[in-house]
């Protein structure tokens, strides 16, 4: 019985080894692809311009609040209770508007997030389709992205499909230095 069990374990191990040997695995660097892709570069420039514009507006609002607070702080001792309460309410309202603006532009579902989806989704879809095409043409079973959150401990460069994906996207690739 023990011999049969050992034989069965050995047989299953050989079968798993043979099955693993038949899998073809490749990897890409989506970060490198996006850096070379003109569409992605254009989208990133547009996003950067919006961020600068919105940060400038936010900075103006914060400077306005700071100026009003300093003015309030200088005069609060000579203000009537009613005027002091009004000034404090104005400062609180301005502070609330600043927080709302920040959330509207940079929040979890804010304008930046939505604009990023709008500009980058078509690019990402195109890259994903090119990756699938290359993987199917080259008969890869799995393709990992080495620039993502997946920890890739080793990658044989002969399986790097980044250049082929860029070629599929019709982007010229500078020659990589040999290590």
MIDOSE-1310 file (N, C-alpha, C; in nm, 2 decimals, decimal comma, always signed):
residues 179
xxxx	+0,08/-0,12/+0,00/+0,00/+0,00/+0,00/+0,09/+0,13/+0,00; +0,20/+0,12/+0,08/+0,28/+0,24/+0,09/+0,35/+0,26/-0,05; +0,39/+0,15/-0,11/+0,46/+0,16/-0,25/+0,36/+0,22/-0,35; +0,23/+0,18/-0,34/+0,13/+0,23/-0,44/+0,11/+0,38/-0,41
xxxx	+0,11/+0,42/-0,28/+0,09/+0,56/-0,25/+0,21/+0,65/-0,30; +0,33/+0,59/-0,27/+0,45/+0,66/-0,32/+0,45/+0,67/-0,47; +0,41/+0,56/-0,54/+0,41/+0,56/-0,69/+0,31/+0,67/-0,73; +0,19/+0,67/-0,67/+0,09/+0,77/-0,71/+0,14/+0,91/-0,69
xxxx	+0,20/+0,94/-0,57/+0,26/+1,07/-0,55/+0,36/+1,11/-0,65; +0,45/+1,02/-0,69/+0,55/+1,04/-0,79/+0,49/+1,07/-0,92; +0,39/+0,99/-0,96/+0,32/+1,01/-1,08/+0,25/+1,15/-1,09; +0,18/+1,19/-0,99/+0,12/+1,32/-0,98/+0,22/+1,43/-0,99
xxxx	+0,33/+1,41/-0,92/+0,44/+1,51/-0,92/+0,49/+1,53/-1,06; +0,52/+1,42/-1,13/+0,57/+1,42/-1,27/+0,47/+1,49/-1,36; +0,34/+1,46/-1,34/+0,24/+1,52/-1,42/+0,23/+1,67/-1,40; +0,24/+1,71/-1,28/+0,24/+1,85/-1,25/+0,36/+1,92/-1,31
xxxx	+0,47/+1,86/-1,30/+0,59/+1,92/-1,35/+0,58/+1,93/-1,51; +0,53/+1,83/-1,57/+0,51/+1,83/-1,71/+0,41/+1,94/-1,75; +0,30/+1,95/-1,68/+0,20/+2,05/-1,71/+0,26/+2,19/-1,69; +0,34/+2,21/-1,59/+0,40/+2,34/-1,57/+0,51/+2,38/-1,67
xxxx	+0,57/+2,27/-1,72/+0,67/+2,30/-1,83/+0,61/+2,34/-1,96; +0,48/+2,31/-1,98/+0,42/+2,34/-2,10/+0,36/+2,49/-2,10; +0,35/+2,54/-1,98/+0,30/+2,68/-1,97/+0,40/+2,78/-2,02; +0,36/+2,87/-2,09/+0,45/+2,98/-2,14/+0,42/+3,11/-2,08
xxxx	+0,51/+3,17/-2,01/+0,49/+3,29/-1,93/+0,58/+3,40/-1,98; +0,52/+3,52/-2,00/+0,59/+3,63/-2,04/+0,56/+3,75/-1,95; +0,63/+3,86/-1,96/+0,60/+3,98/-1,88/+0,62/+4,10/-1,97; +0,56/+4,21/-1,92/+0,57/+4,34/-1,99/+0,59/+4,44/-1,88
xxxx	+0,62/+4,56/-1,92/+0,63/+4,68/-1,83/+0,54/+4,78/-1,88; +0,42/+4,79/-1,82/+0,32/+4,88/-1,86/+0,37/+5,03/-1,84; +0,45/+5,04/-1,74/+0,51/+5,18/-1,72/+0,60/+5,22/-1,84; +0,68/+5,13/-1,89/+0,76/+5,16/-2,00/+0,68/+5,18/-2,13
xxxx	+0,57/+5,10/-2,14/+0,48/+5,12/-2,26/+0,42/+5,26/-2,25; +0,36/+5,29/-2,14/+0,30/+5,42/-2,12/+0,39/+5,54/-2,15; +0,52/+5,52/-2,11/+0,61/+5,63/-2,13/+0,64/+5,65/-2,28; +0,63/+5,55/-2,35/+0,67/+5,55/-2,50/+0,54/+5,59/-2,58
xxxx	+0,43/+5,57/-2,53/+0,30/+5,59/-2,61/+0,26/+5,74/-2,61; +0,26/+5,80/-2,73/+0,22/+5,94/-2,74/+0,09/+5,97/-2,68; -0,01/+5,89/-2,70/-0,15/+5,91/-2,65/-0,14/+5,93/-2,50; -0,06/+5,84/-2,43/-0,05/+5,85/-2,29/+0,02/+5,97/-2,24
xxxx	+0,12/+6,01/-2,32/+0,20/+6,13/-2,28/+0,11/+6,25/-2,30; +0,03/+6,26/-2,40/-0,06/+6,37/-2,42/-0,17/+6,38/-2,31; -0,22/+6,26/-2,28/-0,32/+6,26/-2,17/-0,26/+6,30/-2,04; -0,13/+6,26/-2,01/-0,07/+6,30/-1,89/-0,04/+6,45/-1,88
xxxx	+0,00/+6,51/-2,00/+0,02/+6,65/-2,00/-0,11/+6,73/-1,98; -0,22/+6,68/-2,03/-0,35/+6,74/-2,01/-0,39/+6,74/-1,86; -0,37/+6,62/-1,80/-0,40/+6,60/-1,66/-0,31/+6,69/-1,57; -0,18/+6,70/-1,61/-0,09/+6,79/-1,53/-0,13/+6,93/-1,54
xxxx	-0,17/+6,98/-1,66/-0,22/+7,12/-1,67/-0,34/+7,14/-1,59; -0,43/+7,05/-1,58/-0,55/+7,07/-1,50/-0,51/+7,07/-1,35; -0,42/+6,99/-1,31/-0,38/+6,98/-1,17/-0,32/+7,12/-1,13; -0,23/+7,17/-1,22/-0,17/+7,30/-1,19/-0,28/+7,41/-1,18
xxxx	-0,37/+7,41/-1,27/-0,48/+7,51/-1,27/-0,56/+7,50/-1,14; -0,60/+7,38/-1,10/-0,68/+7,36/-0,98/-0,60/+7,39/-0,86; -0,47/+7,36/-0,85/-0,39/+7,39/-0,74/-0,37/+7,54/-0,72; -0,35/+7,61/-0,83/-0,34/+7,76/-0,83/-0,47/+7,82/-0,77
xxxx	-0,58/+7,77/-0,82/-0,71/+7,82/-0,77/-0,72/+7,79/-0,62; -0,68/+7,68/-0,58/-0,69/+7,64/-0,44/-0,60/+7,73/-0,35; -0,48/+7,75/-0,41/-0,38/+7,84/-0,34/-0,44/+7,98/-0,32; -0,50/+8,03/-0,43/-0,57/+8,17/-0,42/-0,67/+8,17/-0,31
xxxx	-0,75/+8,06/-0,30/-0,86/+8,06/-0,20/-0,79/+8,05/-0,06; -0,69/+7,97/-0,05/-0,62/+7,96/+0,08/-0,55/+8,09/+0,12; -0,50/+8,16/+0,03/-0,43/+8,29/+0,05/-0,54/+8,40/+0,09; -0,65/+8,39/+0,03/-0,76/+8,48/+0,06/-0,81/+8,46/+0,20
xxxx	-0,82/+8,33/+0,24/-0,86/+8,29/+0,38/-0,75/+8,35/+0,48; -0,63/+8,33/+0,44/-0,52/+8,37/+0,53/-0,52/+8,52/+0,55; -0,54/+8,60/+0,44/-0,55/+8,74/+0,45/-0,67/+8,79/+0,53; -0,78/+8,72/+0,51/-0,90/+8,76/+0,59/-0,88/+8,73/+0,74
xxxx	-0,82/+8,61/+0,77/-0,79/+8,57/+0,91/-0,70/+8,67/+0,97; -0,59/+8,71/+0,90/-0,50/+8,81/+0,96/-0,57/+8,94/+0,99; -0,65/+8,99/+0,90/-0,73/+9,11/+0,92/-0,82/+9,09/+1,04; -0,89/+8,98/+1,04/-0,98/+8,96/+1,16/-0,90/+8,96/+1,29
xxxx	-0,79/+8,89/+1,29/-0,71/+8,87/+1,41/-0,66/+9,01/+1,46; -0,63/+9,10/+1,37/-0,58/+9,23/+1,41/-0,69/+9,32/+1,47; -0,81/+9,30/+1,42/-0,93/+9,38/+1,46/-1,02/+9,32/+1,56; -1,01/+9,20/+1,59/-1,11/+9,13/+1,67/-1,13/+9,19/+1,81
xxxx	-1,03/+9,25/+1,86/-1,05/+9,31/+2,00/-1,13/+9,44/+1,99; -1,13/+9,51/+1,88/-1,21/+9,63/+1,87/-1,35/+9,61/+1,80; -1,37/+9,48/+1,76/-1,50/+9,45/+1,69/-1,61/+9,43/+1,80; -1,73/+9,46/+1,75/-1,85/+9,43/+1,84/-1,86/+9,28/+1,83
xxxx	-1,94/+9,23/+1,93/-1,96/+9,08/+1,94/-2,03/+9,04/+1,81; -2,12/+9,11/+1,76/-2,20/+9,08/+1,64/-2,10/+9,07/+1,52; -2,02/+9,18/+1,50/-1,93/+9,18/+1,39/-1,82/+9,07/+1,40; -1,78/+9,04/+1,52/-1,68/+8,93/+1,54/-1,74/+8,80/+1,50
xxxx	-1,87/+8,78/+1,54/-1,94/+8,65/+1,50/-1,96/+8,64/+1,35; -1,99/+8,76/+1,29/-2,00/+8,76/+1,14/-1,87/+8,72/+1,07; -1,76/+8,78/+1,12/-1,63/+8,76/+1,06/-1,59/+8,61/+1,08; -1,62/+8,56/+1,20/-1,58/+8,42/+1,22/-1,66/+8,33/+1,13
xxxx	-1,79/+8,36/+1,11/-1,88/+8,28/+1,02/-1,82/+8,29/+0,88; -1,78/+8,41/+0,84/-1,73/+8,42/+0,70/-1,60/+8,34/+0,68; -1,52/+8,34/+0,78/-1,39/+8,26/+0,78/-1,43/+8,11/+0,77; -1,53/+8,07/+0,85/-1,57/+7,93/+0,85/-1,63/+7,89/+0,72
xxxx	-1,71/+7,98/+0,66/-1,77/+7,95/+0,53/-1,66/+7,94/+0,42; -1,57/+8,03/+0,43/-1,46/+8,02/+0,33/-1,38/+7,89/+0,34; -1,35/+7,86/+0,47/-1,28/+7,73/+0,49/-1,36/+7,61/+0,44; -1,49/+7,61/+0,46/-1,57/+7,50/+0,41/-1,57/+7,50/+0,26
xxxx	-1,57/+7,62/+0,19/-1,57/+7,62/+0,05/-1,43/+7,57/-0,01; -1,33/+7,60/+0,07/-1,19/+7,55/+0,03/-1,19/+7,40/+0,04; -1,25/+7,34/+0,14/-1,25/+7,20/+0,16/-1,34/+7,13/+0,05; -1,45/+7,20/+0,02/-1,54/+7,14/-0,08/-1,47/+7,15/-0,22
xxxx	-1,40/+7,25/-0,25/-1,33/+7,27/-0,38/-1,22/+7,16/-0,39; -1,15/+7,14/-0,28/-1,04/+7,04/-0,28/-1,10/+6,90/-0,30; -1,21/+6,87/-0,24/-1,28/+6,74/-0,25/-1,34/+6,73/-0,39; -1,40/+6,83/-0,45/-1,45/+6,83/-0,58/-1,35/+6,80/-0,69
xxxx	-1,23/+6,86/-0,67/-1,13/+6,85/-0,77/-1,04/+6,73/-0,75; -1,00/+6,70/-0,62/-0,90/+6,60/-0,60/-0,95/+6,48/-0,51; -1,08/+6,48/-0,48/-1,14/+6,38/-0,40/-1,15/+6,24/-0,47; -1,19/+6,14/-0,39/-1,20/+6,01/-0,44/-1,27/+5,99/-0,58
xxxx	-1,38/+6,06/-0,59/-1,46/+6,06/-0,72/-1,46/+6,20/-0,78; -1,35/+6,27/-0,76/-1,35/+6,41/-0,80/-1,32/+6,43/-0,95; -1,31/+6,55/-0,99/-1,28/+6,58/-1,13/-1,16/+6,52/-1,18; -1,05/+6,52/-1,10/-0,92/+6,46/-1,15/-0,94/+6,31/-1,18
xxxx	-1,00/+6,24/-1,09/-1,03/+6,10/-1,11/-1,11/+6,07/-1,23; -1,22/+6,15/-1,25/-1,30/+6,14/-1,37/-1,23/+6,17/-1,50; -1,15/+6,28/-1,50/-1,08/+6,32/-1,61/-0,97/+6,22/-1,65; -0,91/+6,16/-1,54/-0,80/+6,06/-1,56/-0,87/+5,94/-1,63
xxxx	-0,98/+5,90/-1,58/-1,05/+5,78/-1,65/-1,09/+5,82/-1,79; -1,14/+5,94/-1,81/-1,18/+5,98/-1,95/-1,06/+5,98/-2,05; -0,95/+6,03/-2,00/-0,83/+6,04/-2,09/-0,75/+5,91/-2,10; -0,74/+5,84/-1,99/-0,65/+5,72/-1,99/-0,72/+5,59/-2,03
xxxx	-0,85/+5,58/-2,01/-0,92/+5,45/-2,04/-0,90/+5,40/-2,18; -0,92/+5,49/-2,28/-0,90/+5,45/-2,42/-0,75/+5,40/-2,45; -0,66/+5,47/-2,39/-0,52/+5,43/-2,40/-0,49/+5,30/-2,34; -0,54/+5,28/-2,22/-0,52/+5,15/-2,14/-0,59/+5,04/-2,22
xxxx	-0,71/+5,06/-2,27/-0,78/+4,96/-2,35/-0,70/+4,92/-2,47; -0,64/+5,02/-2,54/-0,56/+4,99/-2,66/-0,43/+4,91/-2,62; -0,37/+4,94/-2,51/-0,25/+4,87/-2,46/-0,29/+4,73/-2,42; -0,40/+4,71/-2,35/-0,44/+4,58/-2,31/-0,47/+4,49/-2,43
xxxx	-0,54/+4,55/-2,53/-0,57/+4,47/-2,65/-0,44/+4,43/-2,72; -0,34/+4,52/-2,73/-0,21/+4,48/-2,79/-0,14/+4,37/-2,71; -0,15/+4,38/-2,58/-0,09/+4,27/-2,49/-0,16/+4,14/-2,52; -0,29/+4,14/-2,53/-0,36/+4,02/-2,56/-0,32/+3,97/-2,70
xxxx	-0,31/+4,05/-2,80/-0,28/+4,01/-2,93/-0,14/+3,95/-2,94; -0,04/+4,01/-2,87/+0,10/+3,96/-2,87/+0,10/+3,82/-2,80; +0,03/+3,81/-2,68/+0,02/+3,69/-2,61/-0,04/+3,58/-2,69; -0,14/+3,60/-2,76/-0,21/+3,50/-2,84/-0,12/+3,46/-2,96
xxxx	-0,06/+3,56/-3,03/+0,03/+3,53/-3,15/+0,15/+3,45/-3,11; +0,20/+3,48/-2,99/+0,33/+3,42/-2,94/+0,29/+3,29/-2,86; +0,17/+3,27/-2,84/+0,12/+3,15/-2,76/+0,16/+3,15/-2,62; +0,15/+3,27/-2,55/+0,18/+3,28/-2,41/+0,06/+3,24/-2,33
xxxx	+0,08/+3,17/-2,22/-0,04/+3,13/-2,13/-0,06/+3,24/-2,03; +0,04/+3,30/-1,98/+0,03/+3,41/-1,88/+0,13/+3,52/-1,92; +0,08/+3,65/-1,89/+0,17/+3,76/-1,91/+0,15/+3,85/-1,78; +0,26/+3,87/-1,72/+0,26/+3,96/-1,60/+0,31/+4,09/-1,63
xxxx	+0,26/+4,19/-1,55/+0,31/+4,33/-1,56/+0,41/+4,35/-1,45; +0,54/+4,37/-1,48/+0,64/+4,38/-1,38/+0,65/+4,52/-1,32; +0,57/+4,61/-1,37/+0,57/+4,75/-1,31/+0,45/+4,77/-1,22; +0,37/+4,67/-1,20/+0,25/+4,68/-1,12/+0,28/+4,64/-0,97
xxxx	+0,17/+4,60/-0,90/+0,19/+4,56/-0,77/+0,22/+4,41/-0,75; +0,22/+4,34/-0,86/+0,25/+4,20/-0,85/+0,40/+4,19/-0,83; +0,44/+4,12/-0,73/+0,59/+4,10/-0,70/+0,64/+4,00/-0,79; +0,73/+4,04/-0,88/+0,80/+3,95/-0,97/+0,94/+3,93/-0,93
xxxx	+0,98/+3,82/-0,87/+1,11/+3,80/-0,82/+1,22/+3,78/-0,92; +1,18/+3,72/-1,03/+1,27/+3,70/-1,14/+1,20/+3,71/-1,27; +1,27/+3,77/-1,37/+1,21/+3,77/-1,50/+1,32/+3,76/-1,61; +1,32/+3,65/-1,68/+1,41/+3,63/-1,79/+1,38/+3,72/-1,90
xxxx	+1,47/+3,80/-1,94/+1,45/+3,91/-2,04/+1,40/+3,86/-2,17; +1,43/+3,73/-2,20/+1,39/+3,67/-2,33/+1,24/+3,66/-2,34; +1,17/+3,67/-2,22/+1,03/+3,66/-2,21/+0,96/+3,80/-2,20; +1,04/+3,90/-2,21/+0,99/+4,04/-2,20/+0,92/+4,08/-2,33
xxxx	+0,79/+4,09/-2,32/+0,70/+4,12/-2,44/+0,68/+4,27/-2,46; +0,74/+4,36/-2,37/+0,72/+4,50/-2,38/+0,75/+4,56/-2,52; +0,86/+4,52/-2,58/+0,89/+4,57/-2,71/+0,79/+4,52/-2,82; +0,75/+4,40/-2,81/+0,65/+4,35/-2,90/+0,51/+4,42/-2,89
xxxx	+0,48/+4,45/-2,76/+0,35/+4,53/-2,74/+0,37/+4,67/-2,80; +0,48/+4,73/-2,78/+0,50/+4,86/-2,84/+0,50/+4,85/-2,99; +0,56/+4,75/-3,05/+0,56/+4,73/-3,19/+0,41/+4,71/-3,24; +0,34/+4,64/-3,17/+0,19/+4,62/-3,20/+0,12/+4,75/-3,20
xxxx	+0,16/+4,84/-3,11/+0,10/+4,97/-3,10/+0,17/+5,07/-3,20; +0,27/+5,02/-3,27/+0,34/+5,10/-3,37/+0,42/+5,21/-3,31; +0,49/+5,18/-3,20/+0,57/+5,28/-3,14/+0,72/+5,23/-3,15; +0,81/+5,31/-3,19/+0,95/+5,27/-3,20/+1,01/+5,27/-3,06
xxxx	+1,09/+5,17/-3,04/+1,15/+5,15/-2,91/+1,30/+5,18/-2,92; +1,36/+5,26/-2,83/+1,50/+5,28/-2,83/+1,57/+5,15/-2,78; +1,68/+5,12/-2,83/+1,75/+4,99/-2,80/+1,79/+4,99/-2,65; +1,76/+4,88/-2,59/+1,79/+4,86/-2,44/+1,93/+4,83/-2,43
xxx	+2,00/+4,89/-2,32/+2,14/+4,85/-2,30/+2,15/+4,71/-2,25; +2,25/+4,64/-2,29/+2,28/+4,50/-2,25/+2,35/+4,51/-2,11; +2,31/+4,42/-2,02/+2,37/+4,41/-1,89/+2,49/+4,33/-1,89
